Amino acid sequence: MTHSLHRVGPEASFTEDFVFISRPAMGINHVGCTPKVQRTLELVFEEGPTNLGSLTTQENLTLGIDPQALIAKTEDNSPVMCVFHEREKVIHVLERLKEEEVGLSVVVTGLVDQVQEICEVVGLKPHSAGISLGIHGATDLLPEEDVMCLSTMCGHGMIAAGLVRQVKKAVADGRMTPREASTVLARPCYCGIFNQKRAEKLLAQK
């Protein structure tokens, strides 16, 4: 999984940002995996993610996703994609998955030191680590960094820079609160890894 790696912003803004992705490996162990994916979803919903989405149903928590309906629609190749802003919740989900030996691959994206610490608490040894090497090429064509801090939280690029600028101006003009603006930005991210809590804090900064 790499679509969660390229989030932009100050290091301090990532201390409450943990992307959680779990899925079977297509062609290796996906056949008959539906109960495992469903159980993973159940545990995540029990803990309470900041956001969670489904590319199949094109929904996320901001759009009012129905947990039971999503679990019922789950298939062998369905991924679990969500984000937490609380470290303890990530730990609890991983502990439950380990205890029940659910057996699916899990990727947790966050600051390396924090993710490593979470693994140590749970008693897990990471299989590997992916690290973003930054953006190369015609970087002068990119949006402003304060815009990318928000737009890159959707790994599939569904949050337009123009929308970010629009809601940032609305917040600055007092026409929208940071919470309202973060909700607007979260809606297009069907994969559900847009962190509204992090966005709210970024939008509140003067």
Secondary structure, 3 states (H helix, E strand, C coil): CCCCCCCCCCHHHHCCCEEEEEECCCCCCCCCCHHHHHHHHHHHHHHCCCEEEECCCCEEHHHCCCHHHHHHHCCCCCCEEEEECCHHHHHHHHHHHHHHCCCCEEEEECCHHHHHHHHHHHCCCCCCCCCCCCCCCCHHHCCCHHHHHHHCCCCCCCCCHHHHHHHHHHHHCCCCCHHHHHHHHHCCCCCCCCCHHHHHHHHHCC
